[in-house]
Amino acid sequence: MKRLYILIIILLSSSQILFCQKSKNIPPEKPKLIIGIVIDQMRYDYLTRFYDKLEVNGFKRFINEGTNCRYTYLNYMYTQTGPGHATIFTGTTPSMHGIVTNEWYIPLKKQKVYCVDDSKVSTVGSNSNNGKFSPQNMMTPTFGDQLRLHNQNRSKVIAISLKDRAAILPGGKTANAAYWYDDATGNFITSSYYMNQLPKWLQDFNSKKLAETYLNRLWTPLLPIQEYTESLRDSNKYEQGFGNGQFVFPYDLKYISTKNKKEIDYAVLKYTPFGNTILNDLAKAVILNEEMGKDNVTDFLIISFSATDYIGHRFGPRSIELQDTYLRLDKELVHLLDFIENEIGKENVLIFLTSDHGVGDHPSFLTDQKLNGGIFKQYLALSLLRTYLNATYGEGDWVLGYADLQFFLNRNLIEDAKLSLKEVQEKVASFLLQFNGVANAVTSYSLQYQNYTDGILNCLQKSFHPKRSGDVLIALDPGWIEDSSYMYDHNSCYTYDTHVPLMWYGWKIPKMTIHRRVNIIDIVPTLAAFLQIEVPMGCTGIPIQELLGN
């Protein structure tokens, strides 16, 4: 009897242990933590091109264990970092949230304004001016704003990035914090919009001088150079490199970042894969020190990896440098996902991964391949337009400015001359259509009073805001970019700029692939549906039904 009693006790104890272990893996009704990962300038085809060389538990963990929205697109024209991040996290297009481009022209002031400029705030964490920013220019709330509103501000919302706008815009106006990289010090900083001083844990993080540690490294390829068969050879004419003549491996980052014996150019870190590494370090520190996902109120963390964009602009989508960056980022994702699962549990965390835009090939590469491409000389077009308007209407300052494929006319002068603004806009649009590389030109009058349901004009309409956009907007032909300091660029509605990854993982996410078109604005309403809360004001996306089940 005694032996039988002991056996029963052992069996009951084992059952309880097994039940506890199983219950730990049962997802709660709502995720304890949502993490939005944005990889700046990531085209979808990087996943397929680099697939064979990726780790099992990095990008492939999303593909093989989560939901892959195979055909996800940005559904507006001016595909840049500011509009991209604002669109992802508001669930609506620039026509509604107002971040039409990274910067836009203000005719009354005759100057450009940066999308997160705010002269009323000051830098926190540095003596530089790199923190005078806030989300004040956002016209609609983000998912984070709605989450905090729903939970009486008990949800923590924190956003981090190397770029200021990639941290500030996703977090929204009520975020607990947004932190970004300071080129002047190599530290992470914020603005007085959020707080008066950095938290102690971030001060300690900055004191480690990780930027200096990473800038003392040699950037060499992870694999033997001949194994990067998905990319062009290391030495090719389509790369800008580091500006000091260095555009082949290995890269001596200490040499490149040394201005003089006493001064370090911390900005160099952003143009290396170690910019992603330091952000990954910060992400783990945020989760630990802010105790995100540790209670039953859903928190939200946004991690925007920007080094991919900086490297992409200089080296391009077919460079070994870019491929090596993604292979290294893949390893960073392995570490991050393992950390999250160990710290909080896969069943408690909902993660989505996407991008703010893609990038095109360099026009010279395209023409060498007997394909169409070119560089639009916007300053020449602006000069000829002014000459044309002077010849048509008489001498005058008819065009006040230009910004990102948009022409801003002098409306006061047009009114004083008793001219029809609509007719002047139409003349300008017709004139600009004559330039090589211009696919379409449309007036703000047309975008305000007509409804375009598809094609380029529809994308232009979704990028148009009557208070911030130009009088005449143009779209370039496929393969064309503006003339700029960038070797490679993005700012179109073509697939190389708009087709981006969207993958979901963790919590109650099923294992599947969605093969229909999904718009980037559908992320936020899907998150709201998961949590059974209202979508943010202005949201125009629709939930991804396949993720919601029956």
N, C-alpha and C positions, 0 to 999 in steps of 0.2 A: 504493500500500500504506500509506503514511504517513497519507494522508487517511482511509482505511478504518479504520486503527487508532484514530485520534482519534475517529472517529464511534462506534466500538464503546465506547470509554471514556465518551463523553458519554452514550450510551444506558444503559450500566450504572449510571453515577452517578445519572441521572434516575430509574431504577428503584428504586435504594436510597433516594433521597429520598422518592419516592412511598410506598414500603413503610414507611418510618419515620413519615411523616405519618399513614398509615392505622393503623399499630400504636398510635400515640398515642391514637387514638379508640376503640380496642378496650377495653371495660370489663375491669378485672381480675376475678379470681375472686370477690373480696369488695370492697365499696366501701372506699376509704381513709378516708372521712369520712361519717358519717350526721348529718344536720341535721333536728331536729324543730322545726317552727315552729308555735306555738300562738297564735291570735289570740283574745284574751279577749272573750267575749260575741258571737261572730260566728255569726249565723244563716245557714243555707244560702241562704235566699232573697236575701241581699244580692248573691250572685254573679249571680243572674238579674235582679234589679231594676236593678242598676247596670251590667250587662254592656255596654251600648252605649257607656258613657262610660269604660270601663276601657282601659288601655294594652294594646298588643299583647303585650308581653313581661313583664307582671306576673302577676296572677291568671290571665290567659288563657294564659300559657305553660304553666301546670300543666294547664289544661283541654285545650288543643289539642295539646300535645306529650307529656303524661303520662297517668296513669290517674286518672280521676275516679270515686270511689265515691259515686254520686249520692244514695244513701239510707243515710246513716250516722247512727246514733242513740246517745245515752247511754241505757243500759238500767237506770237506777235513779231514785230519787225526788228526793233533795235535790241539785239541780243547782247547785252553787256552785263558786267558784274552787278551793278546797282539794281537795274530792273530785274535781273534774274533772281537775286536773293529776295527782293521785295515781293516778286510774283509767287515764288515758292511758298512763302510763309504768310501771305495774305489770302491766297487762293483766288486772286483776281489779276487782271492785266494792268499794264501801265496807264491805260485810259481811265482806270478807276483809282489805283493807289497813288498815281502822280509821279512816280519815279521813272520818268520817261527815258532818261539816259543817265550816264554817270555824272554828267553836268549839262546844264542847259543855259540858254541865253535869256537875260532879262532886258528887254528893250528899253524900259524906263531908266534903268541904271547903266545901260550900255556896257554890260559886263556879264561874264558867265558865273554861275553859282554851282558849287559842288553839291552832290546829292545829300551829303550829311553835314554840310557846313552849319555852324552855329556860333556866332560871335559872342553870345551871351554866356557861354560855358568856358571852362578852363581845363587844362591838362591835369590829370591826377596820376602821380607816379613818375613824373619826369619834369624837367625844366623846359622841355621842347614845346613847340606849338602843335605837336602831332596828336593832341587830344581835344582840340577845340571842335568837337563834333557831337551830334545828337541825332535822334530820329525825328526831329521836328518837321521835316519836309514830307513825311509820310501822311497820306490823306485818308488811309483806311487802317484799321487795326490788324494785327497779326494773330495767328493761332495762339501764340503765347499770351497776348493781351486777353483774348477770349477765355483762355484757360484760367488765368488769374482772376478775371471778372467772375467766372462761374464758381470758383472755389474761395471767394472772399479773400483773395490775395495770399492764400496759404500755399499755393503752388510756387515752387522756385523755377524761374526762367532765367537761364544764363546762356550767353552766346560768346564763342571765342573764334578768333581767326588771326592770320597775319595781317589781313586787310581791315581797316577801320570800317568801311561800308559793309563788308561781309560779316561783321559781328553786330553792328548797330542796327541795320535794317531788319534782319531776321528776328531779333529779340523783340522789336516793337517798342512802344512808348512806355510800357509798364514793367519792362524786364527788370529783374533784380540787379543784373550786371551785364555788361558787355566788355570784353577785354580784347585788345589787339596789340600787335607788335610795334615797338617804337624804333625806327631806324637810327635814331640818335644815340640810344643807349643799349639796344639789344634786350631790353626788358619788355614786359607786357604792362600796358597802361590802360587807363580809362579816362572818362571825363567827369566833371563835376555834375553833369546831368544825373549820374547814377549814385555818386557817393563823394565824400570829401577827402577820403584817404583810402588807399588800397588795404584790403584785409591782411591781417598778419601772415596768413599762410601764403599769400601771393608775394608779399615782401620777402618772405623766406625763400620762395621759389626763385624770385629774381636774383637774390643774393648768391645763388649757386653759379651764376654767370655761365649758363649753359650755351648761350650764343657764342661766347668766346671758345668754349670747348669744341663746339661743332665746327667753328671756323678755323680751328687748328688742324682739321683733318685734310686728308687727300681724298678727293672724289675720284674713285676708280670704278669701272663697271663691275657689277656683281658677277657676271658671267664672262668667260673668255670672249673677247670682242667679236670673234668670227661666229659666235652663236646667236648674235642679234640679227637673225636672218629676216625678221619682219620689218627691219628698218633699212634706211640708206646707209652707205658706208660712213665711218666716223668722220672722215674728211670729205666734205662736199660743199658746194658753193651756195647752198640754200640755208646756211646758218649764220646768225649774227654773233654768237659767242659772248664772251665776257667783255667786249669793248677794248681790251688791251691786247688783242690779237690772239687770245686763247679760245679755240673752238674745237679742240680735240682732247681726248683723255690722255693722261690724267690731269685733273685740275687741282693745283696747289692753292687751296682756299686761304691759307694764311698769307701767301704772297698776294693773291688777288684782293684780299680785304684790307691789306695794310696801306693806309694813306701815307703815314710817316711813322717814325719810331714811337710816337705817343698816341696816335689816333687810329682807330679801327673803323672801317666802313661796314657797319652792322647790316646795312641793306643787302649786302652780298648774300647773306644767309637765305633770303627769300628766293634766290635764283638757284638754289641747290635742293636736293632731296631732304637735306637735314632741316629745312624749314618746316617740312611735314613732321619730322621727328620731334622737334621742340614743341610743336602744337599738340602732338600726341602725348608728350610728357605733361603738358598743361591740362589736357582733358582728364587724365587720370587724377591729377592733383585736385581739379574741380570736384570730381565725383566723390573723392575721399573726404576732402576738407569741408565741402558744403553739404555732405551727407545726403546726396541726391538719391532718391529712390528708397529711402530708409523708413518712410512711413506710408500710410494708406492714402495720402493725397498725391496725385500724379504730378511729378516734376518734369521739366522740359529742358534738355541740353542741346544746343546747336553747335556743331563742330564743322567749320568751313576750312578745308585744306586749300591753301592758295598757291603754294609753291609750284603746283602743276601748271597754273596759269602763267606765272612769271617765266618759268622754263619754256613753256609752250610758245610764248611770244618771241623768245630769242632763238630757239632751236627748231621749232616746228613739229608737226604731228608725225613726221616720218624719221625723226632723228633717234640715234641710239641713246642720246641723253634723256629724251622724253621716255623712251621705253624703259630705260634703267630706273627712272624716277617712279614709274608705275610698278615695277617689280619690287622696288624698295617700299613703296607705299602699301603694296600688298602685304608685305611682312609686318608693317606697322599695324595694319588692320587685324592681322592674326593676334598680335599682342594686345590690342585694344579690346577685341571681342572676348579673348580669353580672360582678360582682367575684369570686364563687365560681368561675364557669366560667373566667375569665381566670387566676385564682390557682392553682386545683387541677385544673380540667378537669371538664366535665359528666360524662364517663364514669367519673370516680373518686368522685363524690359522689352519695349517695342522699338525697333530701329528701322529707319528707312535711309537709303543712300541714293543720292541723285546728283545732278550738276546744274549749274546756272546757265551754261551755254557750251557750245562746242568751239570749233575753229576750222578754218579752211586751209588748203595748201597755198604755198606762195605762188603768185601768178607766173613767175619765171619758171617754176617747176612744171606748172600746167602747160605752158606754151612749149616747153622742151619735150613734153609728152604729146604734143600736137593737139592739146586741148585748149579751150577758151579760158582766158584770164587776162587781167590787166590792173593797172593802178590808176584810180581816179584822182586827177589833180584838182582838188577842190578849190585851192587858192586861185588857180587859173580860171576855173569856172566862175568864181566870185568876181574876179577882175573883169572878165568879159561881160558878165551880167550887168555890172555897174555901168560899163561903157554903153551897152545896149539900152538900158533904161534912160541914161542921159541923152542918148540920141533920140529916144522915143518921146520922152516927157520934158526934156530940158535939163540943165545942170541941177543936180541936187543929190543929197545923201539918201538915195532911195533904199539902199540895203544897209541895215544897221549891223548885222552880224550873221555868223554862220556857226553851227555846232552840230556835229554828228549827222550829216546828210540833211540838215534842215536850214532853210534860209529865212531870216527874220527881216521883214520889211519895215520901213519907217511909216507907220500908220498915220502919225500926226501930219507928216508932209503930204501924204496921199490925200488926207482929208482937207488940208489947207488948199491943195491944188484942185479941189472939187472933182477928184477922180473917183471912180468906183473901185473899191478895194478888191471886190470879186474879179473885176476885169483885169486889174493889174496882176493879181495872183495868177490868173489864167495865162496871161502873157508870159510871166516868169516861168510857169510850168512848161509851156510850149517851147520856150527858148532852151530850157535845161534838157529837154528830151532830145535835143540835137547832139548832145555830147556823147562821145564813145563811152560805153560802160554804163550809161543810165538806162535802166530797164523801164522805169516808170517815174512819173512826177505827178503829184496830186496836191491840190490846194487845201488849206485848212477849212475853207468854206464847204468844199465837197465832203470832207471828212466829218464836218459837223452836221450837215443837213441831208446826206445820203446814207443809205445802208448797204454796205458791201458784205456779201455773205461768204465769199471764199476768195482764194488766191492772194496775190500780193497786196491788193487794195484792202482786203479784210485784215491782213497782218498790220498794215500801216494804220488802219483805223483803231486797232487794239493797242497800238503804241502811242496814239494821239491823245493829248490832253489840251483842251482849248486855252488854258491859262499858262501852259508851259511849252507847248510845241511851236514850231515855226509856222510861217505863212505858207510855205511850200516845202513838202517833204519828198525826198527822192529815194528810190531803191536802185541798187546797182545790179548789173547782170551777174549771173553765177560765175564764180571765180574771180570777181573783181573786189578790190578793197580800196579804202581811202589811202592817200599818201600820208604816212606818219612815221614816227621813230620806231614803230614796231616792225619786225620782219614778217610777222604773221598776225592776222587780226580776225575779228568776228564782229558782225553787226548786220546780219541779214536774216531772212526767213527761210533760207535753203537748208536742206537736211544736215549738211556738215556743221551748221551752226545751231540747229534746233533739235536734232535727234540725240537725246541724252539717256543715260541709264536711270531706271527707277526700280529699286529692289527693296523688299521688306523682309524682316527677320525677327524672330523671337516671339514672345507672348503667345497669341493665338493664331499666328500667321501660318497658313497652310503651305504645303510644298506644291507649287504649281508654276506654270508659265502662262501669262496672259498675252494672247496674240493679236488682240484688237488695239486700235489707237487709244492712247490715254494722253490727256493734256496735263501739263505741269501744274495747272491750277486745280487739278483734282486731288492733290495731296491733302490739302487742308480740310476740305469737307469729309474726306475719308477718316482723318484723325478725329474730327468732331463726331462722326458717326460711331467710331469705336468707343468714345467716351460718353456718348449720348448727351452731348451739349450742343448749343447753338453754334452755327458757323459765325465767323467774324462779320461785322457789317461790311457790305461791299463785295463779299465773296461771290464769285460767279461760276466756280467749278462745281462738279457733281461727284458724289462718292463713287469709288471703284467698287461696283456691286459684287464682283467675284470675291473680294476680300471679306465681305460682310456676311457671306453665307446666305442661307435661306431666310 
